Amino acid sequence: MPPERDPRTPTRPEPPPPLPHPSRAAGFVLRYAPVATLAVSLLYAVALLIGNAGVIAFFSVVLSVLLAVLMGLIALMAGAVVLRSLFAVAAELSLLIFITQAYCMSPGRTAASQTAMSTLFTVGVIYVVVIFGRELWEALRATYGRVSASRRSFQRVLTVAGFVFFVALFLWQLTLVMQPIIGGLCVYR
């Protein structure tokens, strides 16, 4: 009879540990994004040291185009967040403006109905602004959650600052569009 096997001993020998990546063997971890940034910076610095105007202009144009594309993508993302929040309240806002415009065109307005419509419109605008703000806040938190998962860096700060700038810009444009519509209603005259 064979001797009983100890259950703690493996039946097969364990494989050797994997060899470390060459960059980890030296004691550092190689990340490719900073290396690419360093390479572009060194090439630009070499072009500046050589003094070749054509190479300097080429790198300046390439870097400007890359920055413009990056800012365009951030602006599209910010615009999508603002429009998604606006679409969440579009029905309420449209109904409120429609009812107010219909009231303004009706011939039988009285002082009491003017006060009632003014109150209804004010409460409706407050409701729409609160719902829009809540939807925008949730969208901003979801977007910032994706950005905050990355490690802190200058790129992250630049991305968040650009995003906040474009969200503020789109909100300002939305205010400029809505102000004449609401200001043209008879409720506040």
QUIZIGI-V409470 format. One record per pair of residues at least 24 apart in sequence whose ideal C-beta (glycine too) atoms are under 8 Angstrom apart, sorted by sequence separation. I is the first residue (numbers start at 1). GAP is how many residues later the second one is. D is the distance in whole Angstrom. If there is no record, write none. Layout:
# QUIZIGI-V409470
I&GAP&D ; I&GAP&D
This chain:
# QUIZIGI-V409470
96&25&7 ; 140&27&7 ; 96&28&4 ; 96&29&7 ; 136&31&8 ; 92&32&7 ; 96&32&7 ; 92&35&7 ; 93&35&5 ; 92&36&5 ; 89&39&5 ; 92&39&7 ; 89&42&5 ; 88&43&7 ; 89&43&5 ; 88&44&7 ; 86&46&7 ; 89&46&7 ; 85&47&6 ; 88&47&4 ; 85&50&4 ; 84&51&7 ; 85&51&4 ; 82&54&7 ; 85&54&6 ; 81&55&7 ; 84&55&6 ; 125&57&8 ; 81&58&4 ; 81&59&7 ; 81&62&6 ; 121&64&7 ; 77&66&7 ; 121&66&5 ; 118&69&5 ; 117&70&6 ; 118&70&7 ; 114&72&8 ; 114&73&8 ; 109&77&8 ; 104&81&6 ; 104&82&4 ; 103&83&7 ; 104&83&7 ; 78&84&8 ; 97&84&7 ; 101&84&7 ; 103&84&8 ; 74&85&6 ; 78&85&5 ; 82&85&6 ; 97&85&8 ; 100&85&5 ; 77&86&7 ; 81&86&6 ; 100&86&8 ; 75&87&8 ; 79&87&7 ; 83&87&8 ; 100&87&6 ; 74&88&4 ; 78&88&4 ; 82&88&4 ; 86&88&7 ; 97&88&8 ; 74&89&5 ; 77&89&8 ; 78&89&5 ; 82&89&6 ; 71&91&6 ; 75&91&5 ; 78&91&8 ; 79&91&6 ; 74&92&6 ; 78&92&6 ; 82&92&7
